[in-house]
Amino acid sequence: MERIEGMISDIVFKNEDNGYTIAHLANEKDEVVIVGCMPTLAQGETIEVEGKWVNHKLYGVQFEVNKFMPVTPSSLEGIYVYLSSGMIHGIGEKMAKRIIDKFGLETLNVIQSTPERLKEVEGIGAKKIEQIVKSYEENRDLRNIIIELSPYGITPNYCLKIYKKYKDKAIEVINKNPYKLAEEIRGIGFKIADNIASKIGIDKNSKDRVSQGILYSLNQASLSGHTYLPKDVLIENSRNLLDVSPSIIEECIMDLVYDQKLHIEKRKNEYLIYLMTYYMSENGVCKQIIKLSQAKIEDLNINIDEEIRKVEEDEEIKLANKQISAVKEAINSGVVVITGGPGTGKTTTINTIIKIFENNNKEVVLAAPTGRAAKRMSETSNKEAKTIHRLLEMGYTTDSEELLFLKNEEDPIKADVVIIDEVSMVDILLMYSLLKAIKLGTRLILVGDSDQLPSVGAGNVLGDIINSEVINKVRLNEIFRQAQESMIVVNAHRINSGQPLQLNAKGKDFFFIRKNTSEEIMSEIIGLVNERLPKFYNLDKMKDIQVLSSMRKGDLGVTNLNIELQKYLNKPEQYKVEENFSKRVFRVADKVMQIKNNYTKKWETEDGSDSGEGIYNGDIGYIYHIDKDKKNIYVLFDDTKIVSYGYDELDEIEHSFCTTIHKSQGSEFPVIVIPITWAPPMLLSRNLLYTAVTRAKKLVVLVGDVKYLEYMIKNNRTNERYSNLAYKLNKFKEEGILLNNNEGF
Ligand SMILES: Nc1ncnc2c1ncn2[C@@H]1O[C@H](COP(=O)(O)OP(=O)(O)OP(=O)(O)O)[C@@H](O)[C@H]1O
């Protein structure tokens, strides 16, 4: 490969559809013809091209371009983003600005060709110049990507991802079809790709654009919990997004179906359109759960009543009838669902089931969808419980982008019984991965509370399985005496049945403090968390009390509550290092939450005696140390695990003096404080309130306007999800397709 540099003196031809360009490139030595895909090329631009010389039959010698890069970038904004991105050691935001103010568009030429001139900028000496030049040299290709893409709002972090994926071909790939980014780079969506495309001049009606828009619409739908969209809804959503005619959309839908990216399913007179993964998962869950429930299971040859009696004796309890039915179903069925609200004895039932199987030498494995739920399951059962991801031995594909599970149909989980808790949090994709890894004959016990919020990911798996009436289920509905003492449990059940709550009983654990305005609510919450509750109940204000809010935005949303609570719970002190990231300030001792599963994130104990990997969505920790030189923030999780986050990884954590109710799913806290105030109706729902209240073990304090509390209790329109699992399960059952034809469909 050869490289030449010069200025574009003429553009002879450009194909607007595919970017194929023939141009003249001139430098001091020569003027040559260059050809290749260079859609953004403009006359007068100075570029460097890489490629080879060819001798064309008709046109003679020309340079065939493989890759091209602008030498002098065309935007100050791009140079600024690059220089201030942290990629260049020694230059921060302020210094970047000073350098650019001095040299303008010439900045990079100066750094490259006459770096000694940097001395003209205040604060730069010989040592700094050396440092700058060294890092500048080190990341040449990445630099070009940042400069090209940052004007489109792509952060240096994503540029790095793009660079890792396409290496030095990145600019070329993007110029050819920017929609590839939306398809292949996690985190870059259709909107950014579309923005680039419109600047490059790609036609609004281009099929690449419309197809990506359709996929985007379905992806958005999956983020709202839908596994499919009815065809009319998909066309409407896509039309709003793309501003093109329904006929083009329909044509592209058919192309995508042909390319197996989408699947169309007919249900009565309706067409349901799925992204392929969701279709495969929904079908897979349906088939596999029926197979597991119909599979022959080993007969334990035991007298179940006798076994239950033994456990009752050991544990000094007497199981209620429903609990006994649940135990029997678990022993006699391939699959059983055990559901019930708080205090209805789910944990006691699971523990009885575990004991009976273990007393009969059967191997039982336990898992739950989140790290915290798994931890809780371990504590209540005194037996190791893993996250489902760990149980499935999750790994990554070599490019470390795609998740994969080592446990699957070929190498299933080795166990006689698999018990999964908090199944309401399991989405359709994870359920499919789990079911694939359970071999026929293994008993599967699914435990959960179907009145909790449905999973964050798509599907309504637990609800659909329960509603389908196909899989054996037991609903525990007796609240035991001990649990009845708790107003938290009693009120949770009242919320669920739409009844008014019992508030403020003396000596009890459920309080409502009436306040009207946002300011009053805020100041009451701060007073409670910062002083009154810790003093009165002898609590640690950081660890024992969790503020939850239904929304992110607004005065009483998570973002603002975090800002306000930080001022009181962890105020600035001279000895506390802090770092300001414009929208948020991270300070030593701040309470933070990991907001995505990161299975490979390394942790280590302070003395280095233990280490491991995996920090999960919802894990709460405290900032332990900030190293400004290394640009690292260290967070302490579970009192022992120290995890380091580079400044470029801070999108993985957020302050958690207050968190969303959604993020609190699967976790429990001694005390919960919740503002009750106006919010969009979908966030004032019964199951949101129910989920929030059931997070508390010792005390619930609601602060706000009682009319919104009443509204929430009445509003049981759980946001409907397009999910076809219940229908499919019933259809399978009715038509017995599985019994005759293992492939189904
Ligand atoms: N058969 C029983 N007889 C008497 N008490 C019981 C019985 N089963 C459970 N309990 C008690 O009721 C309370 C709630 O039971 P358990 O923790 O099993 O319910 P749970 O549904 O798991 O509750 P949560 O969802 O709140 O954790 C516990 O104090 C437990 O000891």
Ligand as a Chemical Component Dictionary entry (heavy atoms), coordinates in Angstrom:
data_LIG
# 
_chem_comp.id                   LIG 
_chem_comp.type                 NON-POLYMER 
_chem_comp.pdbx_formal_charge   0 
_chem_comp.three_letter_code    LIG 
# 
loop_
_chem_comp_atom.comp_id 
_chem_comp_atom.atom_id 
_chem_comp_atom.alt_atom_id 
_chem_comp_atom.type_symbol 
_chem_comp_atom.charge 
_chem_comp_atom.model_Cartn_x 
_chem_comp_atom.model_Cartn_y 
_chem_comp_atom.model_Cartn_z 
_chem_comp_atom.pdbx_ordinal 
LIG N1  N1  N 0 -46.528 -21.966 56.925 1  
LIG C1  C1  C 0 -46.174 -20.922 57.641 2  
LIG N2  N2  N 0 -46.606 -20.767 58.891 3  
LIG C2  C2  C 0 -46.272 -19.707 59.625 4  
LIG N3  N3  N 0 -45.477 -18.722 59.196 5  
LIG C3  C3  C 0 -45.011 -18.815 57.953 6  
LIG C4  C4  C 0 -45.326 -19.901 57.091 7  
LIG N4  N4  N 0 -44.721 -19.714 55.895 8  
LIG C5  C5  C 0 -44.044 -18.555 56.002 9  
LIG N5  N5  N 0 -44.218 -18.018 57.216 10 
LIG C6  C6  C 0 -43.651 -16.758 57.725 11 
LIG O1  O1  O 0 -44.216 -15.682 56.995 12 
LIG C7  C7  C 0 -43.250 -14.711 56.723 13 
LIG C8  C8  C 0 -43.119 -14.547 55.198 14 
LIG O2  O2  O 0 -42.666 -15.772 54.628 15 
LIG P1  P1  P 0 -41.619 -15.846 53.448 16 
LIG O3  O3  O 0 -40.433 -15.021 53.773 17 
LIG O4  O4  O 0 -41.434 -17.268 53.142 18 
LIG O5  O5  O 0 -42.505 -15.161 52.337 19 
LIG P2  P2  P 0 -42.093 -14.518 50.956 20 
LIG O6  O6  O 0 -43.279 -14.704 50.082 21 
LIG O7  O7  O 0 -40.816 -15.067 50.490 22 
LIG O8  O8  O 0 -41.962 -13.047 51.390 23 
LIG P3  P3  P 0 -41.141 -11.866 50.715 24 
LIG O9  O9  O 0 -41.577 -11.857 49.285 25 
LIG O10 O10 O 0 -41.624 -10.700 51.500 26 
LIG O11 O11 O 0 -39.711 -12.198 50.944 27 
LIG C9  C9  C 0 -41.973 -15.204 57.335 28 
LIG O12 O12 O 0 -41.813 -14.602 58.588 29 
LIG C10 C10 C 0 -42.173 -16.680 57.486 30 
LIG O13 O13 O 0 -41.454 -17.208 58.579 31 
# 
loop_
_chem_comp_bond.comp_id 
_chem_comp_bond.atom_id_1 
_chem_comp_bond.atom_id_2 
_chem_comp_bond.value_order 
_chem_comp_bond.pdbx_ordinal 
LIG N1  C1  SING 1  
LIG C1  N2  SING 2  
LIG C1  C4  DOUB 3  
LIG N2  C2  DOUB 4  
LIG C2  N3  SING 5  
LIG N3  C3  DOUB 6  
LIG C3  C4  SING 7  
LIG C3  N5  SING 8  
LIG C4  N4  SING 9  
LIG N4  C5  DOUB 10 
LIG C5  N5  SING 11 
LIG N5  C6  SING 12 
LIG C6  O1  SING 13 
LIG C6  C10 SING 14 
LIG O1  C7  SING 15 
LIG C7  C8  SING 16 
LIG C7  C9  SING 17 
LIG C8  O2  SING 18 
LIG O2  P1  SING 19 
LIG P1  O3  DOUB 20 
LIG P1  O4  SING 21 
LIG P1  O5  SING 22 
LIG O5  P2  SING 23 
LIG P2  O6  DOUB 24 
LIG P2  O7  SING 25 
LIG P2  O8  SING 26 
LIG O8  P3  SING 27 
LIG P3  O9  DOUB 28 
LIG P3  O10 SING 29 
LIG P3  O11 SING 30 
LIG C9  O12 SING 31 
LIG C9  C10 SING 32 
LIG C10 O13 SING 33 
# 
